[in-house]
Amino acid sequence: MIAALATLAFLATLWLLVVVGAAVLEESGAKIAAALRGVPTRPAGLQFAPARMRLRSRVQQPMRARPRWRDAA
């Protein structure tokens, strides 16, 4: 009985993987095929230059360790 349930669970999992894989290929199969052929996905006129962002980096001074005395509170 356990073997039958394990087989059923295995087949259900296998079926679910096939369904999910088919859905993924349906969505992006054309892009994958174009990439394998070496065809760019965007037309040449729509390519954008990378944007440069200026960020001011704050230089933090190194911290110095100071001894603490147990008497001083």
Backbone atoms as SQL, in Angstrom:
CREATE TABLE atoms (id INTEGER PRIMARY KEY, chain TEXT, resi INTEGER, resn TEXT, atom TEXT, x REAL, y REAL, z REAL);
INSERT INTO atoms VALUES
  (1, 'A', 1, 'MET', 'N', 0.816, -1.197, 0.000),
  (2, 'A', 1, 'MET', 'CA', 0.000, 0.000, 0.000),
  (3, 'A', 1, 'MET', 'C', 0.863, 1.265, 0.000),
  (4, 'A', 2, 'ILE', 'N', 1.947, 1.202, 0.768),
  (5, 'A', 2, 'ILE', 'CA', 2.843, 2.359, 0.809),
  (6, 'A', 2, 'ILE', 'C', 3.513, 2.555, -0.543),
  (7, 'A', 3, 'ALA', 'N', 3.845, 1.465, -1.212),
  (8, 'A', 3, 'ALA', 'CA', 4.489, 1.575, -2.523),
  (9, 'A', 3, 'ALA', 'C', 3.543, 2.207, -3.542),
  (10, 'A', 4, 'ALA', 'N', 2.266, 1.887, -3.446),
  (11, 'A', 4, 'ALA', 'CA', 1.297, 2.468, -4.380),
  (12, 'A', 4, 'ALA', 'C', 1.159, 3.972, -4.131),
  (13, 'A', 5, 'LEU', 'N', 1.111, 4.391, -2.864),
  (14, 'A', 5, 'LEU', 'CA', 1.009, 5.813, -2.558),
  (15, 'A', 5, 'LEU', 'C', 2.285, 6.560, -2.944),
  (16, 'A', 6, 'ALA', 'N', 3.431, 5.941, -2.733),
  (17, 'A', 6, 'ALA', 'CA', 4.692, 6.570, -3.117),
  (18, 'A', 6, 'ALA', 'C', 4.770, 6.727, -4.630),
  (19, 'A', 7, 'THR', 'N', 4.304, 5.720, -5.365),
  (20, 'A', 7, 'THR', 'CA', 4.293, 5.802, -6.825),
  (21, 'A', 7, 'THR', 'C', 3.345, 6.902, -7.293),
  (22, 'A', 8, 'LEU', 'N', 2.185, 7.001, -6.630),
  (23, 'A', 8, 'LEU', 'CA', 1.233, 8.041, -6.989),
  (24, 'A', 8, 'LEU', 'C', 1.804, 9.431, -6.715),
  (25, 'A', 9, 'ALA', 'N', 2.482, 9.597, -5.591),
  (26, 'A', 9, 'ALA', 'CA', 3.101, 10.887, -5.273),
  (27, 'A', 9, 'ALA', 'C', 4.210, 11.214, -6.268),
  (28, 'A', 10, 'PHE', 'N', 4.995, 10.205, -6.636),
  (29, 'A', 10, 'PHE', 'CA', 6.063, 10.416, -7.615),
  (30, 'A', 10, 'PHE', 'C', 5.486, 10.834, -8.964),
  (31, 'A', 11, 'LEU', 'N', 4.430, 10.167, -9.410),
  (32, 'A', 11, 'LEU', 'CA', 3.839, 10.499, -10.704),
  (33, 'A', 11, 'LEU', 'C', 3.179, 11.878, -10.672),
  (34, 'A', 12, 'ALA', 'N', 2.570, 12.233, -9.558),
  (35, 'A', 12, 'ALA', 'CA', 1.968, 13.562, -9.448),
  (36, 'A', 12, 'ALA', 'C', 3.044, 14.640, -9.491),
  (37, 'A', 13, 'THR', 'N', 4.162, 14.410, -8.816),
  (38, 'A', 13, 'THR', 'CA', 5.261, 15.373, -8.838),
  (39, 'A', 13, 'THR', 'C', 5.847, 15.488, -10.240),
  (40, 'A', 14, 'LEU', 'N', 6.012, 14.375, -10.900),
  (41, 'A', 14, 'LEU', 'CA', 6.540, 14.378, -12.265),
  (42, 'A', 14, 'LEU', 'C', 5.596, 15.134, -13.201),
  (43, 'A', 15, 'TRP', 'N', 4.290, 14.910, -13.049),
  (44, 'A', 15, 'TRP', 'CA', 3.304, 15.612, -13.873),
  (45, 'A', 15, 'TRP', 'C', 3.368, 17.117, -13.617),
  (46, 'A', 16, 'LEU', 'N', 3.496, 17.510, -12.347),
  (47, 'A', 16, 'LEU', 'CA', 3.569, 18.930, -12.007),
  (48, 'A', 16, 'LEU', 'C', 4.812, 19.569, -12.618),
  (49, 'A', 17, 'LEU', 'N', 5.939, 18.870, -12.586),
  (50, 'A', 17, 'LEU', 'CA', 7.162, 19.400, -13.196),
  (51, 'A', 17, 'LEU', 'C', 7.011, 19.574, -14.700),
  (52, 'A', 18, 'VAL', 'N', 6.337, 18.654, -15.340),
  (53, 'A', 18, 'VAL', 'CA', 6.121, 18.758, -16.789),
  (54, 'A', 18, 'VAL', 'C', 5.215, 19.938, -17.106),
  (55, 'A', 19, 'VAL', 'N', 4.165, 20.133, -16.308),
  (56, 'A', 19, 'VAL', 'CA', 3.245, 21.242, -16.546),
  (57, 'A', 19, 'VAL', 'C', 3.955, 22.583, -16.333),
  (58, 'A', 20, 'VAL', 'N', 4.726, 22.694, -15.260),
  (59, 'A', 20, 'VAL', 'CA', 5.447, 23.946, -14.991),
  (60, 'A', 20, 'VAL', 'C', 6.499, 24.200, -16.062),
  (61, 'A', 21, 'GLY', 'N', 7.216, 23.157, -16.480),
  (62, 'A', 21, 'GLY', 'CA', 8.215, 23.307, -17.538),
  (63, 'A', 21, 'GLY', 'C', 7.594, 23.742, -18.854),
  (64, 'A', 22, 'ALA', 'N', 6.418, 23.197, -19.181),
  (65, 'A', 22, 'ALA', 'CA', 5.738, 23.601, -20.409),
  (66, 'A', 22, 'ALA', 'C', 5.298, 25.056, -20.331),
  (67, 'A', 23, 'ALA', 'N', 4.840, 25.486, -19.159),
  (68, 'A', 23, 'ALA', 'CA', 4.428, 26.885, -19.009),
  (69, 'A', 23, 'ALA', 'C', 5.619, 27.827, -19.150),
  (70, 'A', 24, 'VAL', 'N', 6.760, 27.429, -18.602),
  (71, 'A', 24, 'VAL', 'CA', 7.960, 28.264, -18.715),
  (72, 'A', 24, 'VAL', 'C', 8.411, 28.352, -20.166),
  (73, 'A', 25, 'LEU', 'N', 8.408, 27.237, -20.855),
  (74, 'A', 25, 'LEU', 'CA', 8.813, 27.256, -22.265),
  (75, 'A', 25, 'LEU', 'C', 7.824, 28.028, -23.129),
  (76, 'A', 26, 'GLU', 'N', 6.560, 27.997, -22.758),
  (77, 'A', 26, 'GLU', 'CA', 5.577, 28.752, -23.521),
  (78, 'A', 26, 'GLU', 'C', 5.811, 30.248, -23.369),
  (79, 'A', 27, 'GLU', 'N', 6.203, 30.667, -22.171),
  (80, 'A', 27, 'GLU', 'CA', 6.431, 32.099, -21.926),
  (81, 'A', 27, 'GLU', 'C', 7.732, 32.586, -22.546),
  (82, 'A', 28, 'SER', 'N', 8.815, 31.831, -22.369),
  (83, 'A', 28, 'SER', 'CA', 10.126, 32.339, -22.778),
  (84, 'A', 28, 'SER', 'C', 10.816, 31.453, -23.810),
  (85, 'A', 29, 'GLY', 'N', 10.096, 30.584, -24.433),
  (86, 'A', 29, 'GLY', 'CA', 10.699, 29.697, -25.425),
  (87, 'A', 29, 'GLY', 'C', 11.255, 30.439, -26.626),
  (88, 'A', 30, 'ALA', 'N', 10.554, 31.481, -27.056),
  (89, 'A', 30, 'ALA', 'CA', 11.021, 32.262, -28.208),
  (90, 'A', 30, 'ALA', 'C', 12.308, 33.002, -27.862),
  (91, 'A', 31, 'LYS', 'N', 12.399, 33.515, -26.635),
  (92, 'A', 31, 'LYS', 'CA', 13.619, 34.215, -26.226),
  (93, 'A', 31, 'LYS', 'C', 14.791, 33.245, -26.133),
  (94, 'A', 32, 'ILE', 'N', 14.537, 32.055, -25.623),
  (95, 'A', 32, 'ILE', 'CA', 15.608, 31.061, -25.513),
  (96, 'A', 32, 'ILE', 'C', 16.093, 30.653, -26.896),
  (97, 'A', 33, 'ALA', 'N', 15.154, 30.425, -27.818),
  (98, 'A', 33, 'ALA', 'CA', 15.527, 30.031, -29.184),
  (99, 'A', 33, 'ALA', 'C', 16.306, 31.152, -29.879),
  (100, 'A', 34, 'ALA', 'N', 15.893, 32.402, -29.663),
  (101, 'A', 34, 'ALA', 'CA', 16.607, 33.526, -30.274),
  (102, 'A', 34, 'ALA', 'C', 18.011, 33.649, -29.696),
  (103, 'A', 35, 'ALA', 'N', 18.154, 33.400, -28.404),
  (104, 'A', 35, 'ALA', 'CA', 19.474, 33.480, -27.784),
  (105, 'A', 35, 'ALA', 'C', 20.383, 32.372, -28.306),
  (106, 'A', 36, 'LEU', 'N', 19.831, 31.199, -28.525),
  (107, 'A', 36, 'LEU', 'CA', 20.641, 30.100, -29.060),
  (108, 'A', 36, 'LEU', 'C', 21.068, 30.362, -30.501),
  (109, 'A', 37, 'ARG', 'N', 20.239, 31.091, -31.253),
  (110, 'A', 37, 'ARG', 'CA', 20.601, 31.432, -32.625),
  (111, 'A', 37, 'ARG', 'C', 21.522, 32.638, -32.695),
  (112, 'A', 38, 'GLY', 'N', 21.612, 33.397, -31.602),
  (113, 'A', 38, 'GLY', 'CA', 22.458, 34.584, -31.578),
  (114, 'A', 38, 'GLY', 'C', 21.765, 35.833, -32.065),
  (115, 'A', 39, 'VAL', 'N', 20.460, 35.832, -32.078),
  (116, 'A', 39, 'VAL', 'CA', 19.680, 36.975, -32.533),
  (117, 'A', 39, 'VAL', 'C', 19.408, 37.871, -31.322),
  (118, 'A', 40, 'PRO', 'N', 19.669, 39.181, -31.433),
  (119, 'A', 40, 'PRO', 'CA', 19.361, 40.063, -30.301),
  (120, 'A', 40, 'PRO', 'C', 17.853, 40.172, -30.102),
  (121, 'A', 41, 'THR', 'N', 17.430, 40.295, -28.849),
  (122, 'A', 41, 'THR', 'CA', 15.991, 40.347, -28.571),
  (123, 'A', 41, 'THR', 'C', 15.422, 41.728, -28.810),
  (124, 'A', 42, 'ARG', 'N', 16.216, 42.788, -28.611),
  (125, 'A', 42, 'ARG', 'CA', 15.745, 44.154, -28.831),
  (126, 'A', 42, 'ARG', 'C', 16.165, 44.637, -30.211),
  (127, 'A', 43, 'PRO', 'N', 15.327, 45.442, -30.837),
  (128, 'A', 43, 'PRO', 'CA', 15.765, 46.063, -32.090),
  (129, 'A', 43, 'PRO', 'C', 16.940, 47.009, -31.833),
  (130, 'A', 44, 'ALA', 'N', 17.738, 47.253, -32.859),
  (131, 'A', 44, 'ALA', 'CA', 18.958, 48.056, -32.706),
  (132, 'A', 44, 'ALA', 'C', 18.656, 49.490, -32.298),
  (133, 'A', 45, 'GLY', 'N', 17.502, 50.026, -32.663),
  (134, 'A', 45, 'GLY', 'CA', 17.179, 51.406, -32.340),
  (135, 'A', 45, 'GLY', 'C', 16.794, 51.613, -30.881),
  (136, 'A', 46, 'LEU', 'N', 16.494, 50.568, -30.157),
  (137, 'A', 46, 'LEU', 'CA', 16.024, 50.708, -28.790),
  (138, 'A', 46, 'LEU', 'C', 17.093, 50.414, -27.746),
  (139, 'A', 47, 'GLN', 'N', 18.335, 50.371, -28.133),
  (140, 'A', 47, 'GLN', 'CA', 19.383, 50.107, -27.157),
  (141, 'A', 47, 'GLN', 'C', 19.705, 51.388, -26.416),
  (142, 'A', 48, 'PHE', 'N', 19.830, 51.278, -25.122),
  (143, 'A', 48, 'PHE', 'CA', 20.071, 52.437, -24.278),
  (144, 'A', 48, 'PHE', 'C', 21.491, 52.403, -23.749),
  (145, 'A', 49, 'ALA', 'N', 22.048, 53.593, -23.571),
  (146, 'A', 49, 'ALA', 'CA', 23.371, 53.703, -22.968),
  (147, 'A', 49, 'ALA', 'C', 23.217, 53.566, -21.457),
  (148, 'A', 50, 'PRO', 'N', 24.198, 52.986, -20.792),
  (149, 'A', 50, 'PRO', 'CA', 24.076, 52.851, -19.339),
  (150, 'A', 50, 'PRO', 'C', 24.120, 54.217, -18.670),
  (151, 'A', 51, 'ALA', 'N', 23.283, 54.392, -17.682),
  (152, 'A', 51, 'ALA', 'CA', 23.224, 55.665, -16.965),
  (153, 'A', 51, 'ALA', 'C', 24.289, 55.682, -15.878),
  (154, 'A', 52, 'ARG', 'N', 24.940, 56.820, -15.739),
  (155, 'A', 52, 'ARG', 'CA', 25.947, 56.972, -14.700),
  (156, 'A', 52, 'ARG', 'C', 25.333, 57.709, -13.529),
  (157, 'A', 53, 'MET', 'N', 25.531, 57.179, -12.370),
  (158, 'A', 53, 'MET', 'CA', 25.003, 57.811, -11.175),
  (159, 'A', 53, 'MET', 'C', 26.169, 58.323, -10.339),
  (160, 'A', 54, 'ARG', 'N', 26.019, 59.522, -9.854),
  (161, 'A', 54, 'ARG', 'CA', 27.057, 60.093, -8.996),
  (162, 'A', 54, 'ARG', 'C', 26.626, 59.925, -7.552),
  (163, 'A', 55, 'LEU', 'N', 27.449, 59.245, -6.815),
  (164, 'A', 55, 'LEU', 'CA', 27.175, 59.055, -5.403),
  (165, 'A', 55, 'LEU', 'C', 28.321, 59.636, -4.601),
  (166, 'A', 56, 'ARG', 'N', 27.973, 60.412, -3.635),
  (167, 'A', 56, 'ARG', 'CA', 29.010, 60.957, -2.760),
  (168, 'A', 56, 'ARG', 'C', 29.278, 59.945, -1.667),
  (169, 'A', 57, 'SER', 'N', 30.488, 59.497, -1.647),
  (170, 'A', 57, 'SER', 'CA', 30.837, 58.548, -0.595),
  (171, 'A', 57, 'SER', 'C', 31.337, 59.325, 0.621),
  (172, 'A', 58, 'ARG', 'N', 30.798, 58.964, 1.755),
  (173, 'A', 58, 'ARG', 'CA', 31.179, 59.627, 2.985),
  (174, 'A', 58, 'ARG', 'C', 32.358, 58.878, 3.582),
  (175, 'A', 59, 'VAL', 'N', 33.447, 59.575, 3.780),
  (176, 'A', 59, 'VAL', 'CA', 34.633, 58.948, 4.339),
  (177, 'A', 59, 'VAL', 'C', 34.502, 58.973, 5.852),
  (178, 'A', 60, 'GLN', 'N', 34.518, 57.819, 6.439),
  (179, 'A', 60, 'GLN', 'CA', 34.378, 57.725, 7.881),
  (180, 'A', 60, 'GLN', 'C', 35.758, 57.601, 8.516),
  (181, 'A', 61, 'GLN', 'N', 35.969, 58.385, 9.536),
  (182, 'A', 61, 'GLN', 'CA', 37.240, 58.342, 10.234),
  (183, 'A', 61, 'GLN', 'C', 37.358, 57.024, 10.992),
  (184, 'A', 62, 'PRO', 'N', 38.546, 56.461, 11.027),
  (185, 'A', 62, 'PRO', 'CA', 38.700, 55.209, 11.764),
  (186, 'A', 62, 'PRO', 'C', 38.474, 55.437, 13.252),
  (187, 'A', 63, 'MET', 'N', 37.879, 54.469, 13.890),
  (188, 'A', 63, 'MET', 'CA', 37.588, 54.577, 15.315),
  (189, 'A', 63, 'MET', 'C', 38.797, 54.103, 16.113),
  (190, 'A', 64, 'ARG', 'N', 39.062, 54.783, 17.168),
  (191, 'A', 64, 'ARG', 'CA', 40.168, 54.410, 18.047),
  (192, 'A', 64, 'ARG', 'C', 39.596, 53.789, 19.314),
  (193, 'A', 65, 'ALA', 'N', 40.192, 52.735, 19.739),
  (194, 'A', 65, 'ALA', 'CA', 39.745, 52.074, 20.962),
  (195, 'A', 65, 'ALA', 'C', 40.323, 52.790, 22.168),
  (196, 'A', 66, 'ARG', 'N', 39.501, 52.998, 23.184),
  (197, 'A', 66, 'ARG', 'CA', 39.943, 53.631, 24.417),
  (198, 'A', 66, 'ARG', 'C', 39.743, 52.641, 25.561),
  (199, 'A', 67, 'PRO', 'N', 40.695, 52.569, 26.456),
  (200, 'A', 67, 'PRO', 'CA', 40.512, 51.633, 27.575),
  (201, 'A', 67, 'PRO', 'C', 39.462, 52.143, 28.547),
  (202, 'A', 68, 'ARG', 'N', 38.682, 51.239, 29.083),
  (203, 'A', 68, 'ARG', 'CA', 37.687, 51.581, 30.098),
  (204, 'A', 68, 'ARG', 'C', 38.142, 50.989, 31.427),
  (205, 'A', 69, 'TRP', 'N', 38.045, 51.782, 32.441),
  (206, 'A', 69, 'TRP', 'CA', 38.425, 51.307, 33.763),
  (207, 'A', 69, 'TRP', 'C', 37.156, 50.915, 34.505),
  (208, 'A', 70, 'ARG', 'N', 37.249, 49.863, 35.242),
  (209, 'A', 70, 'ARG', 'CA', 36.070, 49.387, 35.970),
  (210, 'A', 70, 'ARG', 'C', 35.699, 50.334, 37.110),
  (211, 'A', 71, 'ASP', 'N', 36.660, 51.071, 37.636),
  (212, 'A', 71, 'ASP', 'CA', 36.366, 51.967, 38.742),
  (213, 'A', 71, 'ASP', 'C', 35.573, 53.179, 38.289),
  (214, 'A', 72, 'ALA', 'N', 35.894, 53.713, 37.114),
  (215, 'A', 72, 'ALA', 'CA', 35.247, 54.926, 36.634),
  (216, 'A', 72, 'ALA', 'C', 33.904, 54.564, 36.013),
  (217, 'A', 73, 'ALA', 'N', 32.884, 55.228, 36.493),
  (218, 'A', 73, 'ALA', 'CA', 31.568, 54.912, 35.950),
  (219, 'A', 73, 'ALA', 'C', 30.862, 56.158, 35.511);
